[in-house]
């Protein structure tokens, strides 16, 4: 029996880009029987090079690469469900005064769900993607860990994946840097591919998210309308275009002159107000989070090495966490935290391991809760 048969059959999520191409090549070299699947979730006009083109460029590119690599290739059309779930959630969050992270929602609800379903259908043992993260086994649980390229590590986006999916995932790029991956592709004869640019952070948005909201919600300006900029004492400072067009920590594009730098501190969708302040007003000692998920129950809550990331690429912050009676988490930062943004993810680590996560609910006005909880 050949080594290839021993390694098993793996389904790779193929975007046609640098990372998924390298993933396919590496797994083939390691002896896996590789099958590719490309998800069609949103059709941006820029993805169509020709006016009469039926499929976007990335699908054509992935199919061409599959032929070159000699592997099986499929297309999963998930456009309708993606719009109803991920895009709708994205818009709803902004309308509720929060700043969403669609990748965190997409990974469990679409990307890895679709991969797992297609893997079962095509009798694949494993699923693989080009994420720059690693996996480790501790105490019978599979943990996502930080990849070797700190600038590309994507563990932050993966905290909602369940054990059933994690146990069959392969992340071949996790032990490499992006530059090493590009060099690898060049060495294997994919020189043009190795020099391609990065993909968009939000796959369904070209340009500014505010323009996207206006396209998808044509009456958003009349529905929301202008509102007041207020200071931390509630005094009116001026007027803004509507709270969905702002996010906590924002400084540029406020279109108001106060004679000093101003930052968005808080949004109030009920009153359509945007609170402005300075950098000190962005700092907070506590935050509340909703909908927590843990890899191994709440065991991590008592670990003295627990840290939390409050945004992608931010440094982990030492913290203490208490679970409240209503299921929410009260997080006490043990080092400076700033611009904590409702709607974003709070991802908890012990060392390099992702041990859980939750959605940030609020960062202001929680001192009264903190005063009732003994850390």
Buried (B, 14 or more C-beta within 10 A) or exposed (E): EEEBEEBBBBBBBBBBBBBBBBBBBBBBEBEBBBBBBBBBBBEBEEBBEEEEEEBBBBBBBBBEBBEEBEBBBBBBEBBEBBBEBBBEBBBEBBBBBBBBBBBBBBBBBBBBBBBBBBBEEEEBBBBBBBBBBBBEEEEEBBBBBBBBBEEBBBBBBBBBBEEEBBEBBBBBBBEBBBEBBBEBBBEBEBEEBBEBEEBEEBBBBEEEBBEBBBEBBEEBBEEBEEBBBBBEEEEEBBEBBBBBBBBBBBEEEBEEEEEEEBBBBBBBBEEBBBBBBBEEBBBBBBBBBBEBBBBBEEBBBEEEEBBBBBBBEBEBBEBBBBBEEEEBBBBBBBEEBBBBBBBBBBBBBBBBBBBBBBBBBBBBEBEEBBEEBEE
